[in-house]
Amino acid sequence: MGKEECKTMLDALNKVTACYRHLVIALGSTSDSQNLREELKRTRKKAQELAVANRTKLTALLKDKTISKEDRAEYERLWVLFSSSMELLEVDMKRSLEIGQEFPLKVPTRHLIQTGMTGSTTTVAARAMSVQNMKYEADSNIDTADLRDLQAEISQVTQMMEEMEMKVQVAPWAVEAKQEAGAELKSNMSVGNSSVGVISICEEEPKEEEGGGGRDAGFASICAVVVFFVIVTAALVLGYLVINMS
């Protein structure tokens, strides 16, 4: 029961962290707005709450001397995944701070960048917050006031990560993976099982028929061979003429 609960909590943290990264990408672009700044604030606070819950649960389990060797190995693996998620969150929070300082909304000093992104980020934020619709309540000066809070929260996350390393000694290189690299990208087993949801992924465009692709590739190869022989023949003829003329 403890392992399943830890996996569910970690899955929720990973998805909220992914939503936060998705929102950070829109900072400084033409999609930037007061609503986006509030979405970032609420999403990162949600991520920090989940991080504290994960840390408390995993720390207690790893300090338990009565658990089996197999269970300890699994908890250590979850701990490494948790630490990696926290590192990504810290990086994105720092990036959010830097971009937010460069692109203030209340007193603009730079033009927003046309990155090609359009539309609202409300859907992503709503998934992270586990709500149907976002309700915005922030003041007009959230971009400046929130930067101070963000600086303090970055320090808190950094301190928490340092405390994690001191309380639990888990060597990442000693933890064995349970699945091949990238296996989670090929599986959709967890989609929809978590209350926080996931970022939607555009459907892949239909592939061209294999026969048509093969014919095109064969025709291109034939053309390349013909061009090669034409070039070689022209070079030989020119060389012959130059020798005879000299």
ABEGO torsion letter per residue (X at the ends): XAAAAAAAAAAAAAAAAAAAAAAAAABGBAABBAAAAAAAAAAAAAAAAAAAAAAAAAAAAAABAABBAAAAAAAAAAAAAAAAAAAAAAAAAAAAAAAAAABBAABBABBBBBAGBBEBAAAAAAAAAGBABBBBABBAAAAAAAAAAAAAAAAAAAAAAAAAAAABBBBAAABBBABBBGAAAABAAABGABAAEBBBBBBBBBBBBAAAAAAAAAAAAAAAAAAAAAAAAAAAAAAAAAAAAX
